[in-house]
Amino acid sequence: MNGQSSTSSVVNGAKGVSLQDLPKFNVFSSNLPADEKFPTPLSSYEAPRNALGPRMVKNATYTYVRPEEVEDPELLAVSSRALHDIGLLSSEATSTDFKALVAGNKILWDPSTRTGIYPWAQCYGGWQFGSWAGQLGDGRAISLFESTNSASGIRYEIQLKGAGKTPYSRFADGKAVLRSSIREFLVSEYLNALNIPTTRALALTLTPNAQVRRERMEPGAIVCRFAQSWLRIGTFDILRARGDRVLIRRLATYLAENVFSGWKSLTPSPEPSDPEINRFTRLYSHIVRLNARTVAAWQAYGFTNGVLNTDNTSLMGLSLDFGPFAFLDNFDPAYTPNHDDHLLRYAYRAQPSVIWWNLVRLGESLGELIGAGSKVDDPSFISSGVSESFAPELISRAEKLIEATGEDYKATFLAEYKRLMTLRLGLKTQKDSDFEDLMSELLDTMETLELDFHHFFRRLSTLSLVEIETHEKRLAVAPRFFHTEGVTGIGNTVESASERIAKWLALWQQRAREDWASDTTTVNGNEPMNTNEPADGTNETATPADTERQRAMQAVNPNFVARGWVLDEIIERVSKGEREVLRTAMTMGSAPFEERWEGVGEEGERWVRDPPSAERMKMCSCSS
C-alpha cells in the first residue's frame, strides 16, 4: 500500500488519508527475535492478560502484548501537526476507530483470520544514575504498528504509553497518570515546534475509571506517541550484560539497514582514512553525532531532561521519555528539575557530559564489532568470537576509536551549539571571539544577575541598534531585562546590574552592526531612519536591515515557553474538568515564536509574562 487511496484528500493544503488507508507495517517485530514464551501473536492473544505481566525475558528484543482495555475513555486532545506528519486526514481525529485506537481498545490483528499486526513491548536495560539497573523495558508502553508517510517518506512507530502491564513492568502497574501524560503530550509537540529532535505526541486520552496510585490516587491517561524508532542505548545495554554477541550484531545491522537509510547513509567516521574502520564504527559515529546535535539544542534552548539514563537516550538522537523535565527560568547551570537528583548528575550543565557517558556505554556494547576492524566479517570471528591472540589488538583499536569518536562528539556539539546561539543572537556569521566575548559572557551575566534565560533573548530581539548606540541609551534599556520585581541576585544593585548589561550590549551591538553593515552603518554619525517595524511593533526606529534582523531573531527566540508553572496550571485546570485550556496550550506551543495567537484568551498574554517568583525553577518527581 502506498498511502494514497480514494479517500485521500487535501486538508488545509496538505494531503492525508483515513486511518483505514494509512499504510501499516511491523518491520521491528518482523526482523528481530520475539519473547520465546509468546513467540507468535496467537500465543500472546490466547494467554490470559494477567499472564503477560512482569518477568525476566531473555534472547529477545520484544514481547507480543496487547493493551489493556479501557472503560469509557475520553479523548482530551489531538495534535493537528502530528496528524499531518503521520499522514492522516484531520477529520480522522473525530472518528470512532481513531478514538478506540489511541485508547488501546482497538488493535490491528484479527483473531479470526490470524492476520494483521500484533502489538509489542520492547525489551531493554539501562544504567540509572550511573548504576546498572538490569532489565527494564517498555513497562507501560506498547507499540501498535509502524507507518510511512507517503509524502515525506518517513516511517514512524506508533505507540501507547500507559496501556497496561507488560513483562517489563517490574513492580509497577503499567499505567500513566494524567499529570505526567499532559506534560509529555505538550512538551513533545513544543520541542518539535522549536525544531529540536524529539519523539512526538499524537493524542491524549483520559481513562476516567482507572485511578492510579502514585504519591496519591490520581486519574490515569494514555498518550499515543510516535517516533522514527524507540530503540535506545539500553536496548544494547541488556544484550551486552547478558553476553549476547550474536543479537548485538543482529540489532546493529537492523538499526543501520531498517532505521537509518542503509549503511551508505551513515556519516563518515572521525578517522576515515584508517583501513581498519568498519561499518559498525561508522554506525557508532553516526549515533554519536545525532546525540551531540540534540544535546546542543537542549543547551541552546534551556531544556533540562532531568533523568538521562541510558534507557532514556535515543539511538536516533531524539528527546525521549519525558519525566521530571523543565525549561530554565533564571539561567542557573546547576539547576536540575528532578528532586531525586541530589548529586546534580542530570543538571542542565551536566547534560553534554552525561550523554557522552551514555554513549561510551554504547561504545562498550559495540566494542567487539568496532575493535574487530577489517576482520569483522571473518567467518571464524562471527561464529567463535574473539580469539585470545586477537583480543589485545581488538581492545586497543576499540578504545582508540571510541576515544576519537569522543573528540568528534565534542566538536559536533560545540559547532551546533555555536550555530544555534549565533542565530539566537541575530548574527549572520561566527567569529572566533564570539564564544567568549558574547556567548559565555552573556551566560555569566545572566547567572550573576539571575536573569530569565528565555525573556532575555526575546527582549533582545525587539531592540533596534539605534536604541543602544550610546552608553547612556544602553543603561536606559538594561532594566528591560530585569524581572518584574526588579534586580535580583546577591549583591546586585540597579546601577551595577545595568552597567553589566550595558557593557554586554555594547559588544553585541558592534557584532550586529558588522553582520548587518549594508544597511545599519551610520552616515555622518546619523542612523538612517525607516518606518518599518519588527513583528511586535515595539520599535519605530529600525532600518530595513535592522528590521530584518529583529524578525530573524524573533523567528528563533520563542515568545511562549512550556514552563513548569504553566504546565502545572494546565494540569490543575484539566483535572477540574476544563478542556479548552489544552487547545490553548497546543495553539501556543505549536507556534511558540508568534507574538500573539488568534483565538487565544488571556493566557496568550499571561503565560508569556515574567514567571511568578515563587514558581521559578521548581522541581518534580519521576513518578508518573
C-alpha atoms as one frame of an Amber mdcrd trajectory, in Angstrom:
protein
   0.000   0.000   0.000   1.489   3.361  -0.989  -0.589   5.554   1.308  -2.724
   7.097  -1.455  -6.313   5.998  -1.805  -9.758   7.043  -2.903 -10.307   8.611
   0.497  -7.205  10.759   0.176  -7.980  14.463   0.151  -6.481  17.852   0.754
  -6.991  19.447   4.164  -5.566  22.926   4.721  -3.364  22.413   1.696  -1.929
  19.116   2.969  -2.780  15.603   1.825  -3.838  12.884   4.198  -5.503   9.519
   4.301  -8.004   7.809   6.539  -6.827   5.593   9.386  -8.046   2.587   7.449
  -5.934   3.523   4.424  -2.843   4.534   6.364  -0.048   2.113   5.365   0.853
  -0.138   8.266   3.899  -2.328   8.871   5.690  -4.242  11.607   9.303  -4.021
  10.449  10.618  -4.195  14.012   8.780  -7.351  15.039   9.354  -8.965  11.639
  13.143  -8.632  11.779  14.054  -9.176  15.415  13.507 -12.108  17.808  10.371
 -12.315  19.939   9.973 -13.471  23.525  10.302 -17.274  23.492   7.357 -17.688
  25.861   4.999 -15.932  23.430   6.706 -16.425  20.056   3.638 -15.642  17.942
   0.727 -13.190  18.081  -1.674 -16.087  18.590   0.208 -17.408  21.615   0.019
 -13.978  23.226  -3.611 -13.436  22.259  -4.718 -16.740  23.743  -2.879 -16.093
  27.008  -4.822 -14.535  29.889  -3.990 -10.833  30.066  -2.572 -11.225  33.579
  -0.108 -13.843  32.260   1.623 -11.090  30.304   2.907  -9.377  33.436   6.408
  -8.882  34.868   9.140 -11.497  34.453  12.635 -11.859  33.010  12.811 -12.077
  29.217  15.967 -13.387  27.534  17.120 -13.989  23.961  14.557 -11.500  22.695
  14.087  -7.834  21.840  10.335  -7.679  22.474   7.218  -9.442  23.689   3.887
  -9.604  21.901   1.389  -7.991  24.277  -1.929  -6.253  23.742  -3.057  -3.099
  25.566  -5.447  -3.487  28.462  -8.953  -2.413  27.516 -10.157   0.924  28.868
 -13.676   1.643  30.057 -15.294   4.899  28.877 -12.132   6.655  27.621 -12.305
  10.372  26.861 -10.179  11.814  24.055  -8.833  15.035  25.553  -6.619  16.394
  22.791  -5.117  15.645  19.395  -2.109  17.320  17.810  -3.100  18.539  14.352
   0.553  18.824  13.340   1.183  15.244  14.426  -1.817  14.076  12.390  -0.342
  15.811   9.370   3.157  14.420   9.903   1.894  10.853  10.212  -0.199  11.382
   7.080  -3.714  11.258   8.491  -6.650  13.406   7.499  -7.548  15.947  10.172
 -11.095  14.591  10.159  -9.803  11.254  11.488  -9.388  12.817  14.935 -13.141
  12.539  15.489 -13.624   9.048  14.060 -14.675   6.132  16.246 -11.782   3.962
  15.054  -9.211   6.634  15.852 -10.563   7.175  19.357 -10.574   3.437  20.018
  -7.038   3.017  18.648  -5.434   5.773  20.748  -7.197   4.467  23.871  -5.869
   0.932  23.372  -9.315  -0.512  22.632  -8.526  -1.378  19.017  -5.637  -3.430
  17.661  -4.853  -4.225  14.044  -4.732  -8.004  14.378  -7.743 -10.131  13.515
  -8.050 -13.265  15.698 -10.484 -14.912  13.288  -8.044 -14.786  10.376  -4.895
 -14.513  12.483  -3.693 -11.716  10.244  -2.652  -8.137  10.771  -0.163  -6.512
  13.122   0.014  -7.538  16.762   1.232  -5.022  19.376   4.556  -5.464  21.160
   6.621  -4.107  24.046  10.390  -3.680  23.733  12.994  -5.302  25.989  15.938
  -3.211  27.153  18.054  -2.484  30.210  19.829   0.583  31.442  22.257   2.461
  33.608  20.280   4.659  36.001  22.091   7.389  37.935  25.343   5.656  36.977
  24.411   2.203  38.307  23.370  -0.872  36.352  19.612  -1.402  36.794  19.229
  -4.700  34.936  16.224  -5.483  32.749  13.874  -2.529  32.277  11.940  -2.401
  29.007   8.603  -0.951  27.968   6.911  -1.303  31.323   3.820   0.651  30.262
   4.419   1.392  26.581   3.032  -0.831  23.838   3.736  -0.313  20.129   0.773
  -0.760  17.788   2.272  -0.618  14.297   4.661   1.274  12.027   3.598   3.547
   9.189   5.300   5.517   6.439   4.026   8.950   5.452   3.804   8.649   1.694
   4.543  12.360   1.207   7.637  12.622   3.412   8.815   9.011   3.157   9.413
   8.930   6.933   8.443   5.778   8.804   7.102   6.096  12.339   6.387   3.596
  15.086   3.081   4.396  16.809   2.951   3.548  20.497   0.695   3.880  23.540
   2.135   4.941  26.897   0.093   3.937  29.928  -1.531   0.990  28.146  -1.135
  -1.659  30.854   1.266  -4.190  32.293   3.909  -5.919  30.206   6.680  -8.379
  31.112   8.849  -5.269  31.659   6.641  -3.528  34.232   8.690  -4.909  37.140
   6.781  -3.927  40.311   4.729  -1.163  38.620   1.174  -1.146  37.291   1.751
  -0.309  33.627  -0.301   2.863  33.935   0.440   6.560  33.470  -1.147   9.384
  35.418  -2.927  12.327  33.811  -0.406  14.763  35.279   2.655  13.294  33.553
   0.710  12.459  30.390  -0.281  16.098  29.882   3.347  17.111  30.384   4.627
  14.598  27.817   1.881  15.397  25.309   2.582  19.133  25.399   6.373  19.110
  25.592   6.758  16.596  22.751   4.973  18.889  20.341   6.581  22.009  21.800
  10.110  20.658  21.260   9.148  19.736  17.725   7.977  23.318  17.152  11.406
  24.501  18.359  12.992  22.184  15.752  14.641  20.109  18.472  14.750  16.373
  17.597  12.090  14.648  19.663   9.579  11.863  19.884   6.086  13.098  19.094
   2.627  13.003  20.652  -0.493  12.342  18.597  -3.300  12.095  21.153  -4.067
  12.310  24.857  -6.805  10.114  26.329  -8.244  10.219  29.838  -9.075   6.892
  31.482 -11.672   8.155  33.988 -12.387   4.823  35.644  -8.732   3.981  36.264
  -7.436   5.658  39.406  -3.665   5.230  39.637  -1.704   5.172  42.882   1.478
   7.232  42.991   2.204   9.585  45.903  -1.588   9.762  45.987  -4.505   8.412
  43.946  -4.601  10.155  40.559  -6.599   9.868  37.326  -4.980   7.771  34.626
  -4.301   8.644  30.991  -2.778   7.285  27.801  -0.517   9.170  25.404  -0.460
   7.958  21.820   3.032   8.873  20.707   5.283   8.106  17.769   8.925   8.163
  16.743  11.083   7.045  13.856  12.420   4.474  16.308  12.030   3.718  20.006
  15.409   1.977  20.142  17.667   3.378  22.821  21.144   2.762  24.235  19.545
   0.498  26.828  18.472  -1.858  24.034  22.141  -2.707  23.535  22.950  -2.478
  27.264  20.838  -5.502  28.158  22.384  -7.618  25.385  25.919  -6.736  26.463
  25.112  -7.501  30.094  23.911 -10.956  29.014  26.835 -11.568  26.668  24.567
 -11.928  23.643  27.093 -11.004  20.947  25.006 -12.585  18.174  21.975 -10.441
  18.923  24.124  -7.318  19.336  25.364  -7.768  15.773  21.860  -8.523  14.510
  20.398  -5.468  16.256  23.160  -3.171  14.989  22.580  -4.411  11.441  18.834
  -3.880  11.807  19.435  -0.361  13.092  21.614   0.597  10.135  19.536  -1.075
   7.455  15.985  -0.530   8.705  16.006   2.502  10.987  18.634   4.563   9.219
  18.701   4.551   5.430  21.284   1.836   4.968  24.995   1.590   5.670  25.900
   4.054   2.912  23.785   6.764   4.530  25.873   6.864   7.704  28.156   9.816
   8.339  31.902   9.207   7.898  33.907   8.105  10.912  36.263  10.544  12.662
  39.291   8.909  11.007  38.022   7.919   7.550  41.499   7.093   6.201  42.005
   4.259   8.668  41.501   0.987   6.746  40.536  -0.759   9.975  37.437   1.387
  10.418  34.446  -0.774   9.556  30.739  -0.133   9.098  29.933  -0.662  12.788
  32.341   2.132  13.718  30.564   4.375  11.233  27.235   3.392  12.791  28.555
   4.331  16.225  29.896   7.656  14.926  26.541   8.407  13.315  24.631   7.814
  16.560  27.141   9.921  18.487  26.761  12.880  16.143  22.974  12.748  16.229
  23.027  12.888  20.019  25.648  15.647  20.064  23.437  17.876  17.932  20.377
  17.208  20.064  22.051  17.973  23.385  23.468  21.142  21.816  19.900  22.186
  21.031  18.834  21.433  24.613  21.600  23.684  25.917  20.847  26.458  23.434
  17.150  26.484  24.375  17.452  25.835  28.093  15.802  22.403  28.136  16.701
  20.084  31.026  15.604  16.457  30.652  16.017  15.597  34.326  16.698  11.870
  34.000  19.207  10.983  31.300  19.691   7.293  31.961  20.869   5.087  29.111
  17.345   3.714  28.758  16.226   7.319  28.118  18.878   8.006  25.462  17.706
   7.527  21.889  19.833   5.862  19.228  18.405   8.421  16.798  19.264  11.363
  18.990  15.643  12.107  19.878  14.455  13.774  23.074  12.860  10.782  24.762
  10.725   9.664  27.713   9.743  12.884  29.447   9.662  12.635  33.225  10.887
  15.421  35.533  11.910  17.741  32.687  11.828  21.530  32.734  12.916  24.593
  30.821  15.140  27.026  32.664  13.573  30.147  34.128  16.555  32.029  35.550
  19.797  30.949  33.959  21.254  28.579  36.544  23.618  25.956  35.090  23.376
  23.875  38.288  19.591  23.555  38.016  18.024  20.106  37.927  14.243  19.668
  37.777  14.497  16.189  39.327  14.125  16.376  43.104  15.734  12.929  43.405
  18.915  14.092  41.643  20.745  15.097  44.824  24.198  14.931  43.212  23.093
  17.022  40.195  24.099  14.244  37.819  21.460  15.384  35.320  21.657  19.139
  35.926  21.493  21.464  32.935  25.265  21.980  32.791  25.927  18.219  33.047
  23.793  17.133  30.084  26.544  17.172  27.407  28.920  15.141  29.586  26.300
  12.647  30.776  25.097  11.993  27.218  28.700  11.242  26.292  28.932   8.926
  29.342  25.897   7.090  27.992  27.423   6.926  24.516  30.571   5.352  25.962
  28.314   2.606  27.336  27.048   2.123  23.783  30.639   2.009  22.580  31.306
  -0.772  25.072  28.314  -2.715  23.728  29.564  -2.310  20.160  33.216  -2.579
  21.174  33.774  -6.077  19.851  32.382  -5.114  16.445  34.256  -1.802  16.372
  37.541  -3.320  17.509  37.388  -6.199  15.046  38.230  -3.793  12.249  38.599
  -5.478   8.878  38.090  -8.916  10.443  34.510  -8.148  11.472  33.101 -10.361
   8.690  35.574 -13.219   9.034  33.574 -16.441   9.472  35.657 -17.516  12.459
  35.082 -14.172  14.222  31.337 -14.295  13.548  30.952 -17.856  14.784  33.511
 -18.054  17.585  34.153 -14.502  18.691  37.463 -13.014  19.775  40.447 -15.314
  19.974  42.857 -14.917  22.842  45.649 -13.830  20.495  43.467 -11.215  18.766
  41.946  -9.752  21.946  44.694  -7.198  22.797  44.627  -5.753  19.274  40.823
  -5.608  19.238  40.594  -3.915  22.633  43.259  -1.367  21.747  41.571  -0.481
  18.473  38.138  -0.186  20.064  39.443   2.094  22.812  41.255   4.266  20.263
  38.183   4.615  18.051  35.821   5.343  20.933  38.249   7.996  22.166  38.451
   9.534  18.686  34.673   9.500  18.472  34.614  11.370  21.763  36.611  14.184
  20.190  34.180  14.178  17.293  31.306  14.396  19.794  32.839  17.484  21.384
  33.441  19.142  18.015  29.943  18.331  16.735  28.315  19.554  19.942  30.259
  22.793  20.009  29.684  23.521  16.323  25.929  23.008  16.650  25.723  24.967
  19.895  27.589  27.906  18.362  25.383  27.762  15.264  22.191  27.916  17.295
  23.437  30.617  19.649  24.630  32.666  16.685  21.093  32.529  15.282  19.565
  33.404  18.650  21.864  36.437  18.876  20.794  37.611  15.428  24.217  37.248
  13.822  24.915  36.092  10.293  28.495  34.981  10.820  30.671  33.446  13.510
  33.926  34.926  14.784  36.362  33.058  16.994  35.908  35.682  19.706  32.099
  35.321  19.780  32.092  32.280  22.041  33.953  34.010  24.881  33.051  37.648
  24.320  29.363  37.243  23.537  28.048  33.797  24.418  29.998  32.936  27.564
  29.895  36.498  28.879  26.139  36.633  28.320  25.572  33.420  30.251  27.821
  34.616  33.079  25.836  37.860  33.203  22.528  36.007  33.245  23.705  33.756
  36.065  25.082  36.592  38.195  22.025  38.796  37.759  19.552  35.877  37.870
  18.004  36.897  34.558  15.338  34.914  32.756  17.028  32.855  30.032  14.178
  32.981  27.519  13.000  36.518  28.092  16.496  37.875  27.586  16.699  36.564
  24.035  13.130  37.506  23.157  13.512  41.039  24.521  16.890  41.398  22.816
  15.173  40.612  19.519  12.893  43.639  19.912  15.749  46.128  20.311  16.895
  48.251  17.412  20.585  49.051  17.216  19.866  52.766  17.322  18.286  52.284
  20.760  21.634  51.168  22.154  24.088  53.277  20.146  25.398  55.141  23.225
  26.335  54.066  26.726  23.565  56.217  28.173  20.986  54.564  25.939  22.244
  51.127  26.854  21.939  51.931  30.535  18.380  53.106  29.945  17.492  49.898
  28.078  19.101  47.474  30.562  16.159  47.334  33.043  14.004  45.771  30.324
  15.841  42.530  31.073  15.134  42.576  34.825  12.397  40.563  36.481   9.134
  42.298  37.315  10.249  42.711  40.918  13.464  44.404  39.786  17.093  43.460
  40.284  17.798  40.050  41.816  20.943  38.168  42.706  23.251  38.543  45.679
  24.912  41.935  45.953  23.430  43.363  42.757  22.024  46.862  42.511  20.138
  48.602  39.723  23.299  50.541  38.887  25.689  47.581  38.874  23.274  45.309
  37.012  22.504  47.964  34.398  26.199  48.656  33.931  26.982  44.998  33.309
  24.129  44.537  30.837  25.093  47.779  29.058  28.675  46.570  28.723  27.497
  43.363  27.057  25.046  45.226  24.817  27.932  47.326  23.522  29.782  44.195
  22.405  26.656  42.707  20.866  25.729  45.913  19.042  29.176  46.066  17.488
  28.916  42.487  16.192  25.367  43.028  14.933  26.494  46.118  13.028  29.315
  44.140  11.445  26.956  41.432  10.226  24.217  43.793   9.053  26.542  46.538
   7.866  24.950  47.050   4.452  22.012  48.935   5.903  22.941  49.724   9.503
  26.120  51.775   9.154  25.791  55.367  10.198  26.086  58.244   7.751  27.822
  61.328   9.180  27.030  59.985  12.627  23.300  59.724  11.893  21.391  56.458
  11.729  19.267  56.111   8.560  15.614  56.094   9.568  12.834  53.858   8.334
   9.202  53.330   9.288   9.351  49.527   9.043   8.543  47.845  12.354   9.564
  44.492  13.800   6.999  41.771  14.267   5.820  43.054  17.636   5.574  46.680
  16.538   7.540  47.973  19.550  10.143  49.923  17.641   9.784  52.757  15.134
  13.481  53.481  14.579  14.735  50.316  12.873  16.432  50.426   9.488  15.372
  47.903   6.833  18.283  45.610   7.688  17.700  46.033  11.410  14.037  45.165
  10.971  15.112  42.055   9.077  17.477  41.143  11.937  14.727  41.611  14.519
  12.362  39.389  12.603  15.054  36.760  12.124  15.699  36.765  15.869  12.021
  36.551  16.745  11.748  33.539  14.440  14.234  31.581  16.582  13.621  33.027
  20.072  10.302  31.725  21.419   7.715  34.027  22.933   5.891  31.130  24.583
   7.867  28.648  26.683   6.381  25.451  28.132   7.454  26.377  31.639   6.772
  24.271  34.693   4.312  26.705  36.272   2.312  26.902  33.035   2.131  23.110
  32.787   1.080  22.895  36.437  -1.776  25.313  35.800  -2.908  23.353  32.747
  -2.841  20.094  34.711  -4.878  21.571  37.548  -7.498  23.026  35.222  -7.864
  19.840  33.157  -8.142  17.793  36.363 -11.065  20.021  37.367 -12.868  19.386
  34.096 -11.636  22.123  31.751 -10.763  21.067  28.225 -10.318  24.286  26.248
  -7.088  25.042  28.113  -5.416  22.104  26.330  -6.361  23.546  22.947  -4.979
  26.911  24.034  -1.718  25.299  25.111  -1.419  23.396  21.823  -2.119  26.550
  19.792   0.629  28.447  21.577   3.011  25.515  21.861   2.833  24.601  18.180
   3.666  28.203  17.171   5.879  29.439  20.018   7.601  32.208  18.058   4.421
  34.162  17.332   3.839  37.480  19.077   0.146  36.695  19.542  -2.234  33.844
  18.744  -5.635  34.062  17.125  -8.469  32.743  19.258  -6.379  32.565  22.431
  -7.725  34.283  25.538  -5.928  35.949  28.418  -3.432  33.081  28.607  -1.866
  34.455  25.441  -0.577  37.376  27.484  -0.275  35.869  30.951   1.693  32.750
  30.021   4.416  34.775  28.284   4.933  37.213  31.155   7.640  37.047  33.787
   7.132  33.815  35.787   5.825  34.358  39.310   8.874  34.426  41.614   7.561
  31.546  43.741   7.049  29.363  40.656  10.524  29.651  39.136  12.954  26.740
  38.904  10.598  24.223  40.506  11.406  20.538  40.832   9.255  17.456  40.372
   9.432  13.706  40.807   9.993  10.818  38.432   6.674   9.268  39.459   4.328
   9.262  36.540
